[in-house]
Structure formats: C-alpha cells, structure tokens
Amino acid sequence: MNELQTLADRLKWARTQNGQKISQKELAEKSGMTQATINKLESGVYKSTSKIVAIAKALNVSVHWLDTGKGKPESSIENMTQLTRLEDTVRKLGLNDEEIKRVEKAALDEAMKIILEK
C-alpha cells in the first residue's frame, strides 16, 4: 500500500476498495460533511480535515492510518468505541473546528507515544 501517500489517496482507497464501495454522498452523510468537501479531500484540494475521526469511523478504518498513512488501515471495534467516547467528550466541550483539530492531533500524538513505549 505504498502508493497511498496522501490523505486523498487513502480516503479514496478506503471509500472504494476496502471491502466496501460507498459513494462520496454516502460518506458525506455518514461523516456529517458535504459531498463537495469529500470530493475536495479526495482530489487533494483540501490536505486535512478536522473531521478525520468521523470519516475514519464512517469508513471503519484507523484514524491514524487515514491521517498519516502509518500502520494498517484496519480499525478494531475497541478502537472505534474509544474514538466514539472521545468524539462525544470533545463535542460536549463546544469547541470550534480548529480547536477540535488541535485536540485530535494531541490525542494522536499521545497515542503514538503509548504505542512506541510498548
């Protein structure tokens, strides 16, 4: 999977080749985004999104893999449950998109530290 260098590549692969074939519109509905935004992410116009957790959840892939290309695309049910709890907690804080993006980055950074310590 070395050819999946960018978020755009990984997003399109996860949406169309990862054992599921859903449209951009379906992904947009599942992740709370517009189809135009999904299109811009897949075409590389947008290089990142604060909705990475919602997209990964909708596609049932690892947030870390989708965001960075590192690790494996598979996501476990346990990870999704944890992500849902984190997403719910962040939503309750009433943060704007930029603040959510910072929280997600900090959470991913901390998770990577924990993984590397194992």
Buried (B, 14 or more C-beta within 10 A) or exposed (E): EEEBEBBBBBBBBBBBEBEBEBEBEBBBBBBEBEBEBBBBBBEEEBEEBBBBBBBBBBBBBBBBBBBEBEBEBEBEEEBBEEBEEBBEEBEEEEBEEEEBBEBBBEBBEEBBEEEEEE
